Amino acid sequence: MFDLPTLKSVLPGIVAMKANTALGFVLAGLSLVIVTRGPGSLLASRALASATALIGLLTLAQYAFHLDLGIDQMLFQEPPGAVGTFSPGRMAATTALAFLLFGLARWLATSRRTMASAQLVALPVALLGFLSIAGYVCGATALVGIGSYTQMAVHTAALFMVLALGLLLRDPAEGFMQAVRGDNPSGWLLRRMLPVLLVVPLVIGWFGVRGMKDGQWTPRFAVALVVALLVVVLMSITFWAARRLSRAEEALRENENRLQLAVRGGNLGTWDWDIPSGRVAYNDRWAEMLGYSLGEIEQNVSGWERLLHPDDRLRNQPVLEASLRGDTASWSWEQRLLHKDGHWVWVLGSGAVVSRNPDGTALRAAGTHLDITERKQAEEARAKLEAQLLQSRKMESVGRLAGGVAHDFNNMLGVILGHAALALEEVDPASPLHADLKEVERAARRSADLTRQLLAFARKQTIKPVALDLNPTVSGMLKMLRRLLGEDINLTWRPGAGLWLTKVDPSQFEQVLVNLCVNARDAITGVGQLIIETGNVTIDEAYCGTHPDAAPGEFIKLVVSDDGRGMDRETLSHLFEPFFTTKVMGKGTGLGLATIYGIVKQSAGFINVYSEPGSGSTFTVYLPRHLGQALPEAAAATPAVGGHETVLLVEDEPGLLKVTGRMLERLGYTVLAAGTPGEALRLAGEHSGQIHLLLTDVVMPEMNGPDLAGRLGVLRPQLKRMFMSGYTANVVAHHGVLGDDVHFIQKPFNATDLTAAVRAALDG
């Protein structure tokens, strides 16, 4: 602007930098500076790079077509006769070409995907600058300019080398300061080049000025020294860059190998999605997960969507869209993909967007797929087991509650039944009061039946199992069962050959079979079919893994199948709970299946139910095999009679103590009644005569019945013992199973039951 030769040229007589060349450097420098200054800086940088390239392109057009458009003198006037100038103010043709190439390289460098191409285009820019400087050093004007056209200035050539190096040394993944600090080849070079670029020109300038003052150094020598130094620097840069790049490539290959090993070791399928085109690249493992070879897979988004389960597509689509928008950094979801053979494969998919446009549009995404089918199956199995365990615990809790209620209720029922029986003996059968008392007795007996069912469910009912062959037992019940089922239901009996023995209480087994048949009858509408089967079966660990109630071993199975209406899953989940019923009000108590459950569990067995709505139900009862011998059939029982012996009666419930004593006295026995164990010990010590039988409750406040029997046994060794209780007490029975030497009567009982039990204990 001020026509100062010292600012336009390095030395007098050397080609000066033209004004439009300086403008091109301003634009090129700004395009490098503002690229990281804000959201709109990328567009501004591209615009400045385009303007730089346009300056070079217009200048080349003027040279090529011998035009003078006046743009050289539009802003700055160049005096005619300037050194190295062909046309007034016009930059050298080589300078124009360098600006055109640099503008193109800078534009490409604004995208990471084209950074390699930008650096390739920047190489000729550095070469043009180097050739011009070499031309000055060697006095070869052909290298400084083209023919008689304007020549490139020395500082122009040096600046082109600096600009080109700025692009060549840039890491496409990092900014300038990150590259300086980072541990990568570009950062390593920049850390070593910056001091050289800052210090060396000052040193060379000082030597040049001193030499000119002393007449020792010519300008040509100073320029030669600068060129030599630049050559050394460039050679050093090339050597170290090659070395560092070689190490980087080696490290990259090693990392890639480690990544491949990790992918193979983790059994991962990988995918790489080019979002604009929709193309997806998979590895071999991805295809293998679905039973395909890589060539059989349609490698695009449409092919993936056709393999994806529709429910998973709807569920995961919002997550994918959020990540593509940039709302989330990555995503991870579980999805089902269709296997080649038609089944669904559970896959854990993880991915992230790895490349975006300057405006944030996603360009590329990549991620992995991991086959988690086995894990999902294990989770489903675990959830099923947890649900079954929860159901089992719930049944146990309900059982404890039911047992406790039944125990207390049995004492009250014993009082009611006892007094009703005594009153009936005093009332004339023709009296209306007699009929009323019979109704009271019937109601009490029905209530006692309900409590027995509750005790059976709670496994608190005292039983006396025997070795039993189920086939004769079932055969003996068929006539009764057919009457129970009615004419509309066809009963089929299929006994298993060579059936093993099992140990079960016969009356309880009959109760199980009757309840199953009644339940089947009620599930059949109109005419139907009911099948009873028996057989031997061996349960293994695999079966137990999916049936928590089961135990490995040899079992006898009793199968009762019907073709009734069946049950859904919700009904099955509550099937064995007491008081749960699907029958209409008044048609069932909801205790039949609960009773079956308790009896089977108390007999160390288990039960399995299969049912589908509209397809009937199958109940399979498994009872453990017994290796002993079947007991001979018992002789017909003779009617029990009373006696004249002395009975020590111990019961902490006053009402039951009173009525039981009266029943014994009416049978002819002498009764010593005690409300507590302490009172019983006192009576036994004070009584001078013989005491023949101790009839005691099991659970009492001061001590239990067996402990009392032990204390009395010391005083009276000949004393016989008999226990009574409203529920199972492990002090007289192991898990509800009585020993052969234990005499026991279940509450509530009537006079007939009491007569037989007392006589058996005294005669035993």
URSUL-V438841 format. One record per residue. N is the residue number from 1. RES is the residue in one letter. OMEGA is omega in degrees with one decimal (NA if undefined). D_FIRST is the distance of its C-alpha to the first C-alpha in Angstrom with 2 decimals. Layout:
# URSUL-V438841
n,res,omega,d_first
N,RES,OMEGA,D_FIRST
N,RES,OMEGA,D_FIRST
This chain:
# URSUL-V438841
n,res,omega,d_first
1,M,-176.6,0.00
2,F,178.4,3.84
3,D,178.0,5.68
4,L,-176.4,8.01
5,P,-177.3,10.79
6,T,177.3,12.58
7,L,-175.9,10.25
8,K,-176.5,10.02
9,S,-178.7,13.77
10,V,180.0,16.89
11,L,176.6,18.44
12,P,179.8,18.07
13,G,177.6,19.53
14,I,-177.3,18.89
15,V,-179.8,17.04
16,A,175.2,13.34
17,M,-179.2,12.21
18,K,-176.7,10.68
19,A,-179.9,8.08
20,N,174.2,11.29
21,T,178.0,13.09
22,A,178.1,11.02
23,L,177.9,11.63
24,G,178.8,15.20
25,F,177.3,15.62
26,V,179.9,14.60
27,L,-179.4,17.20
28,A,179.9,19.69
29,G,179.0,19.56
30,L,179.3,20.13
31,S,176.5,23.00
32,L,-172.5,24.62
33,V,-169.4,24.18
34,I,-172.6,25.55
35,V,-179.6,28.55
36,T,-174.2,30.96
37,R,179.6,29.71
38,G,-176.7,32.22
39,P,-177.8,34.33
40,G,-174.8,31.57
41,S,-178.3,29.15
42,L,178.1,30.70
43,L,178.8,29.89
44,A,179.0,26.29
45,S,178.0,25.96
46,R,179.0,27.44
47,A,178.7,25.14
48,L,177.5,21.99
49,A,178.5,23.75
50,S,178.4,24.57
51,A,177.4,21.00
52,T,179.5,20.04
53,A,-179.6,23.03
54,L,177.3,22.24
55,I,179.4,18.86
56,G,-177.6,20.87
57,L,179.7,23.76
58,L,179.2,21.96
59,T,177.6,20.36
60,L,178.5,23.86
61,A,178.8,25.39
62,Q,177.9,23.33
63,Y,-173.0,24.41
64,A,-175.1,27.94
65,F,177.8,28.58
66,H,-179.4,26.53
67,L,171.3,24.61
68,D,-175.1,21.40
69,L,178.5,20.74
70,G,-177.4,17.34
71,I,179.4,15.80
72,D,-175.4,13.60
73,Q,-174.6,11.79
74,M,-177.4,12.37
75,L,-174.0,9.04
76,F,177.3,6.60
77,Q,178.4,8.15
78,E,-178.6,9.48
79,P,177.8,11.63
80,P,178.1,15.28
81,G,176.8,17.21
82,A,-175.1,14.79
83,V,174.7,17.17
84,G,-175.9,18.88
85,T,176.4,17.35
86,F,175.4,20.01
87,S,-175.8,18.16
88,P,174.8,14.72
89,G,-175.1,12.12
90,R,178.2,15.17
91,M,179.6,15.89
92,A,178.2,19.25
93,A,178.3,22.37
94,T,176.9,23.44
95,T,178.9,20.22
96,A,179.0,20.85
97,L,179.5,24.44
98,A,177.4,23.66
99,F,179.1,21.53
100,L,180.0,24.41
101,L,-178.9,26.96
102,F,178.1,25.21
103,G,178.1,24.79
104,L,-179.7,28.49
105,A,-179.5,29.52
106,R,179.2,27.75
107,W,178.7,29.45
108,L,-176.3,32.78
109,A,178.5,32.37
110,T,176.0,32.48
111,S,-179.5,36.24
112,R,-176.2,38.59
113,R,-178.6,40.78
114,T,-177.9,38.12
115,M,179.7,36.60
116,A,177.5,38.39
117,S,178.8,36.98
118,A,-179.6,33.42
119,Q,177.0,33.94
120,L,179.0,35.42
121,V,-178.8,32.38
122,A,-179.1,30.08
123,L,177.7,32.01
124,P,178.1,30.58
125,V,177.3,27.00
126,A,-179.6,28.03
127,L,178.5,29.88
128,L,178.1,26.96
129,G,-179.0,24.92
130,F,-179.2,28.01
131,L,179.6,28.76
132,S,178.6,25.37
133,I,177.6,25.77
134,A,178.4,29.37
135,G,177.2,28.36
136,Y,-177.0,26.27
137,V,-174.7,29.20
138,C,-178.9,31.81
139,G,-179.5,29.99
140,A,-177.0,30.55
141,T,178.6,27.73
142,A,178.5,29.53
143,L,-178.4,28.50
144,V,179.9,24.80
145,G,179.7,24.47
146,I,179.4,26.83
147,G,-179.6,28.27
148,S,179.2,25.94
149,Y,179.7,23.24
150,T,-177.9,19.82
151,Q,177.5,20.46
152,M,178.7,19.50
153,A,-178.8,17.63
154,V,-177.6,19.82
155,H,172.5,17.88
156,T,179.5,17.54
157,A,-179.6,21.33
158,A,179.8,21.91
159,L,176.6,20.07
160,F,177.5,22.15
161,M,179.0,25.22
162,V,179.5,24.45
163,L,-179.2,23.92
164,A,178.0,27.09
165,L,177.7,29.05
166,G,177.3,28.12
167,L,-177.6,29.99
168,L,-175.9,32.70
169,L,-176.7,33.70
170,R,173.7,33.85
171,D,-176.7,37.40
172,P,-177.3,37.73
173,A,-173.5,40.19
174,E,172.9,38.13
175,G,-174.7,34.84
176,F,-176.8,32.67
177,M,175.8,34.46
178,Q,178.2,37.81
179,A,178.5,37.15
180,V,-177.3,36.33
181,R,-170.7,39.57
182,G,178.4,41.70
183,D,178.5,44.28
184,N,-176.1,42.97
185,P,-178.7,41.45
186,S,178.7,37.85
187,G,179.6,38.33
188,W,-179.0,39.98
189,L,-177.9,37.13
190,L,179.9,34.42
191,R,-179.4,36.38
192,R,-177.9,36.48
193,M,-174.2,33.01
194,L,177.0,30.97
195,P,-179.2,32.21
196,V,-177.9,31.59
197,L,-179.2,28.01
198,L,-171.5,27.32
199,V,-172.7,29.38
200,V,179.3,29.31
201,P,178.7,25.63
202,L,179.8,26.24
203,V,-179.0,29.46
204,I,179.6,28.09
205,G,179.7,25.17
206,W,177.5,27.79
207,F,-177.9,30.07
208,G,-179.2,27.39
209,V,179.0,26.36
210,R,-179.1,30.06
211,G,-179.9,30.94
212,M,179.0,28.39
213,K,-178.1,29.63
214,D,-177.9,33.20
215,G,-177.3,32.61
216,Q,-175.5,34.17
217,W,176.4,31.41
218,T,175.5,29.26
219,P,-179.4,25.90
220,R,179.6,27.87
221,F,179.9,30.33
222,A,179.0,27.80
223,V,179.6,26.33
224,A,179.3,29.96
225,L,178.2,30.84
226,V,-178.8,28.10
227,V,-179.8,29.25
228,A,179.8,32.87
229,L,178.3,32.27
230,L,178.5,30.55
231,V,178.8,33.50
232,V,179.7,35.93
233,V,-179.3,34.21
234,L,178.1,34.22
235,M,178.3,37.85
236,S,178.8,38.80
237,I,-179.2,37.16
238,T,-178.7,38.96
239,F,-177.3,42.26
240,W,177.7,42.20
241,A,179.2,40.90
242,A,-179.5,43.74
243,R,-178.9,46.17
244,R,178.8,45.11
245,L,177.3,44.92
246,S,177.5,48.36
247,R,179.7,49.69
248,A,178.6,48.09
249,E,178.3,49.63
250,E,177.9,52.96
251,A,178.5,52.79
252,L,178.4,51.88
253,R,179.3,54.86
254,E,177.4,57.08
255,N,177.6,55.98
256,E,177.9,56.56
257,N,178.2,60.01
258,R,178.5,60.79
259,L,179.2,59.67
260,Q,177.7,61.91
261,L,179.0,64.79
262,A,179.1,64.30
263,V,179.4,64.23
264,R,-179.6,67.37
265,G,178.1,69.06
266,G,178.5,68.35
267,N,-174.0,69.57
268,L,167.9,66.40
269,G,-178.2,65.34
270,T,176.8,61.57
271,W,-179.1,59.53
272,D,-170.2,55.89
273,W,170.7,54.90
274,D,-166.9,51.97
275,I,-178.6,51.81
276,P,-177.4,49.99
277,S,-177.8,52.36
278,G,-179.9,55.42
279,R,178.8,56.26
280,V,177.8,57.99
281,A,179.8,58.62
282,Y,169.6,61.75
283,N,-175.9,63.31
284,D,-176.1,66.92
285,R,179.6,68.30
286,W,179.6,67.06
287,A,-178.1,69.11
288,E,179.5,72.08
289,M,-177.0,72.40
290,L,175.6,73.28
291,G,-178.2,75.51
292,Y,163.5,73.13
293,S,-175.9,71.45
294,L,-179.8,67.66
295,G,-179.2,67.97
296,E,-176.8,70.15
297,I,174.5,67.64
298,E,-168.3,65.50
299,Q,173.5,62.06
300,N,-175.8,60.42
301,V,180.0,60.54
302,S,178.3,63.24
303,G,177.8,65.50
304,W,-179.4,65.10
305,E,178.5,65.90
306,R,178.2,69.06
307,L,-173.1,70.23
308,L,177.2,69.48
309,H,-176.6,72.30
310,P,-179.7,71.76
311,D,-179.5,72.40
312,D,178.4,69.80
313,R,-180.0,67.19
314,L,-177.3,67.66
315,R,-172.3,67.67
316,N,-176.6,64.61
317,Q,178.9,62.32
318,P,179.3,60.89
319,V,179.5,60.14
320,L,-178.5,58.22
321,E,178.4,56.24
322,A,179.6,55.26
323,S,178.4,53.96
324,L,177.3,52.00
325,R,-177.8,50.36
326,G,179.3,49.43
327,D,178.3,51.95
328,T,-177.3,53.68
329,A,-176.8,52.46
330,S,177.7,55.49
331,W,176.6,58.96
332,S,-178.9,62.47
333,W,174.9,65.55
334,E,-177.4,68.99
335,Q,178.4,69.73
336,R,177.2,72.41
337,L,-174.8,71.75
338,L,176.5,74.37
339,H,-179.1,75.95
340,K,-178.4,76.97
341,D,172.2,80.65
342,G,179.6,80.14
343,H,-177.3,80.10
344,W,178.0,77.23
345,V,176.3,75.28
346,W,-175.8,73.78
347,V,171.6,70.23
348,L,-178.4,67.90
349,G,176.9,64.43
350,S,-179.2,61.27
351,G,178.8,57.70
352,A,173.7,54.08
353,V,-175.8,50.90
354,V,-179.9,48.78
355,S,179.3,45.76
356,R,171.3,43.98
357,N,176.6,41.16
358,P,179.3,38.11
359,D,177.5,39.94
360,G,179.5,43.00
361,T,-179.1,45.13
362,A,179.6,47.55
363,L,-173.7,47.19
364,R,176.6,49.68
365,A,-179.5,52.66
366,A,179.8,55.09
367,G,-175.7,58.26
368,T,172.8,61.86
369,H,179.3,65.37
370,L,178.9,68.43
371,D,-179.3,71.99
372,I,-177.7,73.76
373,T,-178.9,76.84
374,E,179.6,79.25
375,R,178.6,77.69
376,K,178.0,77.98
377,Q,178.1,81.58
378,A,178.4,82.31
379,E,179.1,80.76
380,E,178.8,82.90
381,A,179.2,85.98
382,R,178.3,85.24
383,A,178.6,84.77
384,K,178.8,88.06
385,L,178.9,89.81
386,E,178.0,88.42
387,A,178.9,89.68
388,Q,177.5,93.06
389,L,178.0,93.20
390,L,178.3,92.36
391,Q,179.6,95.10
392,S,178.9,97.54
393,R,178.0,96.80
394,K,178.4,97.21
395,M,178.2,100.56
396,E,-179.4,101.62
397,S,178.2,100.74
398,V,179.6,102.58
399,G,178.8,105.47
400,R,178.1,105.81
401,L,-178.9,105.84
402,A,-179.8,108.38
403,G,179.5,110.60
404,G,178.3,110.66
405,V,-178.3,111.56
406,A,-178.8,114.26
407,H,-179.5,115.81
408,D,-178.6,116.34
409,F,-179.6,117.40
410,N,177.5,119.99
411,N,179.1,121.86
412,M,179.5,122.13
413,L,177.4,123.23
414,G,178.2,125.85
415,V,-178.8,127.36
416,I,-178.2,127.36
417,L,-179.0,128.92
418,G,-179.7,131.50
419,H,177.2,132.71
420,A,179.7,132.74
421,A,179.2,134.93
422,L,-179.5,137.28
423,A,-179.8,137.55
424,L,179.1,138.29
425,E,-176.0,141.26
426,E,-173.1,142.68
427,V,177.4,142.17
428,D,180.0,144.46
429,P,-179.5,142.68
430,A,-176.9,143.94
431,S,174.6,142.29
432,P,178.7,139.02
433,L,178.8,137.67
434,H,178.7,138.08
435,A,178.5,135.74
436,D,179.3,133.19
437,L,177.4,133.34
438,K,177.1,132.85
439,E,176.3,129.66
440,V,-179.3,128.46
441,E,179.5,129.23
442,R,179.2,127.46
443,A,179.1,124.33
444,A,179.4,124.35
445,R,177.2,124.77
446,R,176.9,121.83
447,S,178.1,119.75
448,A,176.6,120.93
449,D,178.3,119.80
450,L,179.9,116.32
451,T,177.0,116.15
452,R,177.5,117.29
453,Q,176.4,114.45
454,L,178.8,111.98
455,L,177.8,113.42
456,A,177.3,113.16
457,F,-177.6,109.47
458,A,-176.9,108.88
459,R,178.2,110.88
460,K,179.3,113.19
461,Q,-178.9,116.32
462,T,-176.1,118.88
463,I,176.5,119.81
464,K,-174.9,122.29
465,P,176.6,120.93
466,V,175.6,123.16
467,A,-169.8,122.62
468,L,169.4,122.47
469,D,-173.3,122.37
470,L,-175.8,120.35
471,N,177.5,121.91
472,P,179.9,125.43
473,T,179.1,124.00
474,V,-179.5,121.94
475,S,-180.0,124.83
476,G,-178.7,127.12
477,M,-172.1,124.73
478,L,-178.3,124.20
479,K,178.7,127.08
480,M,-179.1,125.88
481,L,179.6,122.27
482,R,175.8,123.28
483,R,-178.8,125.10
484,L,-175.9,122.07
485,L,-177.9,119.66
486,G,-173.7,121.82
487,E,-176.2,122.71
488,D,-177.0,119.28
489,I,-179.9,117.63
490,N,-178.7,118.53
491,L,178.4,118.74
492,T,-178.7,118.26
493,W,-178.5,119.20
494,R,-179.7,117.76
495,P,177.6,119.06
496,G,-179.0,117.31
497,A,177.4,119.46
498,G,-174.5,120.20
499,L,177.4,118.67
500,W,174.8,118.17
501,L,171.2,119.62
502,T,-179.4,117.59
503,K,-174.8,118.58
504,V,175.1,118.34
505,D,-174.9,120.40
506,P,-178.5,122.42
507,S,178.1,122.35
508,Q,177.8,118.61
509,F,177.8,118.06
510,E,178.2,120.20
511,Q,177.9,118.09
512,V,-176.6,114.89
513,L,179.9,116.27
514,V,-179.4,117.69
515,N,177.4,114.45
516,L,-179.5,112.40
517,C,178.1,114.81
518,V,178.8,114.88
519,N,178.3,111.07
520,A,179.1,110.99
521,R,-177.9,113.66
522,D,179.5,111.68
523,A,-177.3,108.54
524,I,176.4,110.44
525,T,-179.1,110.90
526,G,-178.4,114.03
527,V,-179.5,115.15
528,G,-175.8,113.41
529,Q,175.2,113.64
530,L,-176.2,113.86
531,I,174.5,114.00
532,I,-179.2,115.08
533,E,169.6,114.39
534,T,178.8,114.87
535,G,176.3,113.65
536,N,179.6,112.56
537,V,175.9,108.91
538,T,-178.6,106.96
539,I,179.7,103.73
540,D,-177.1,101.00
541,E,-179.2,97.92
542,A,179.0,95.60
543,Y,179.9,97.48
544,C,-179.8,97.42
545,G,179.7,93.62
546,T,179.0,93.31
547,H,-173.4,96.40
548,P,-179.0,96.26
549,D,-174.5,99.87
550,A,175.9,101.21
551,A,179.9,102.59
552,P,178.3,103.22
553,G,-178.7,106.81
554,E,-175.0,109.74
555,F,168.2,110.47
556,I,-179.2,112.81
557,K,173.0,111.02
558,L,-175.4,112.46
559,V,175.6,110.56
560,V,-176.4,111.14
561,S,175.7,109.27
562,D,177.9,109.37
563,D,-178.5,107.87
564,G,-172.3,107.18
565,R,178.6,104.09
566,G,-176.1,102.11
567,M,175.4,99.54
568,D,-175.9,95.79
569,R,-179.9,93.68
570,E,178.4,93.78
571,T,-179.5,97.57
572,L,-177.7,97.78
573,S,179.8,95.71
574,H,-165.5,98.41
575,L,-172.7,101.42
576,F,178.5,103.34
577,E,179.2,102.61
578,P,178.2,105.79
579,F,172.6,106.36
580,F,-179.6,103.62
581,T,175.3,105.08
582,T,-178.8,104.01
583,K,179.1,107.47
584,V,-178.2,108.34
585,M,178.6,109.67
586,G,-178.5,113.19
587,K,179.9,113.06
588,G,-179.5,111.93
589,T,-175.1,111.33
590,G,-178.8,108.30
591,L,-176.1,110.13
592,G,-179.2,111.35
593,L,175.4,108.30
594,A,177.6,107.58
595,T,178.4,111.12
596,I,-178.9,110.57
597,Y,-178.4,107.36
598,G,-179.4,109.15
599,I,-178.0,112.21
600,V,179.5,110.22
601,K,-180.0,107.98
602,Q,178.4,111.06
603,S,177.6,112.64
604,A,176.9,109.61
605,G,176.2,108.45
606,F,-174.6,105.54
607,I,179.4,105.02
608,N,-178.0,102.47
609,V,172.1,101.93
610,Y,-178.7,100.29
611,S,174.0,99.99
612,E,178.2,97.97
613,P,178.7,98.36
614,G,-175.7,100.89
615,S,177.9,101.79
616,G,-177.2,104.29
617,S,175.4,104.30
618,T,176.1,105.46
619,F,178.7,106.52
620,T,178.9,107.07
621,V,179.8,108.88
622,Y,177.6,108.78
623,L,-174.4,111.62
624,P,178.7,111.82
625,R,176.8,114.41
626,H,-174.8,117.54
627,L,179.1,119.25
628,G,-178.6,122.63
629,Q,176.5,125.69
630,A,179.7,126.39
631,L,176.0,128.94
632,P,-179.6,132.32
633,E,-178.7,132.94
634,A,177.5,134.38
635,A,-178.9,137.88
636,A,-177.0,138.44
637,A,175.8,138.16
638,T,-178.9,141.28
639,P,-179.3,141.13
640,A,178.2,140.31
641,V,179.1,142.85
642,G,-178.8,142.81
643,G,-177.1,144.57
644,H,-176.3,146.13
645,E,178.1,143.69
646,T,-178.2,141.81
647,V,172.9,138.06
648,L,-176.6,135.66
649,L,-178.5,133.01
650,V,-178.6,129.68
651,E,-176.4,127.08
652,D,175.1,124.69
653,E,-172.2,124.48
654,P,-177.9,127.59
655,G,-179.7,128.09
656,L,177.3,127.94
657,L,-177.2,130.18
658,K,-175.0,132.81
659,V,178.0,132.91
660,T,177.4,132.83
661,G,179.7,135.73
662,R,179.2,137.78
663,M,179.1,137.23
664,L,-179.7,138.37
665,E,178.8,141.42
666,R,176.3,142.43
667,L,176.6,142.30
668,G,-177.1,144.85
669,Y,171.3,142.62
670,T,-172.2,142.85
671,V,169.4,139.42
672,L,-173.5,137.98
673,A,179.3,134.86
674,A,-179.7,132.03
675,G,179.7,128.78
676,T,175.6,126.99
677,P,178.8,127.22
678,G,177.9,128.65
679,E,178.7,131.43
680,A,177.8,132.17
681,L,179.3,132.61
682,R,179.6,134.94
683,L,-180.0,137.05
684,A,179.5,137.31
685,G,-177.2,138.50
686,E,-175.0,141.03
687,H,-175.9,142.48
688,S,-177.8,145.69
689,G,-179.3,146.04
690,Q,171.7,144.06
691,I,-173.1,140.65
692,H,-172.5,140.15
693,L,170.3,136.62
694,L,174.4,133.39
695,L,-171.4,131.42
696,T,170.6,128.14
697,D,-176.7,124.75
698,V,-175.0,121.91
699,V,-179.8,119.28
700,M,-173.5,120.69
701,P,-170.5,119.42
702,E,177.4,121.30
703,M,-178.9,121.36
704,N,-176.1,121.11
705,G,179.5,124.11
706,P,177.4,124.12
707,D,176.9,123.95
708,L,178.9,126.84
709,A,178.3,128.78
710,G,179.3,128.23
711,R,-179.3,129.54
712,L,179.1,132.58
713,G,176.9,133.21
714,V,-179.1,133.96
715,L,-175.6,136.56
716,R,-175.4,138.00
717,P,-177.4,137.41
718,Q,-176.1,139.20
719,L,175.1,136.96
720,K,-171.1,135.28
721,R,175.2,131.81
722,M,-175.7,130.12
723,F,174.4,126.66
724,M,-178.7,125.29
725,S,177.4,121.73
726,G,177.6,119.52
727,Y,-176.9,116.83
728,T,173.0,116.22
729,A,-175.2,116.43
730,N,177.2,115.43
731,V,176.4,118.11
732,V,-178.1,120.71
733,A,177.9,118.63
734,H,-176.0,115.81
735,H,176.3,113.06
736,G,-178.0,115.79
737,V,-178.1,118.07
738,L,171.7,121.57
739,G,-177.5,123.54
740,D,-175.4,126.94
741,D,-176.9,128.74
742,V,174.7,127.10
743,H,-171.4,128.91
744,F,173.8,126.58
745,I,-176.5,126.75
746,Q,172.1,123.71
747,K,-9.1,123.51
748,P,-179.3,124.44
749,F,175.7,127.86
750,N,-176.5,131.10
751,A,-179.0,134.71
752,T,178.6,135.17
753,D,-178.0,132.13
754,L,-179.7,133.23
755,T,-177.9,136.82
756,A,-176.5,135.75
757,A,-179.4,133.17
758,V,-179.6,135.53
759,R,179.6,138.39
760,A,179.8,136.21
761,A,-179.9,135.02
762,L,-177.8,138.57
763,D,-174.6,139.97
764,G,NA,137.09
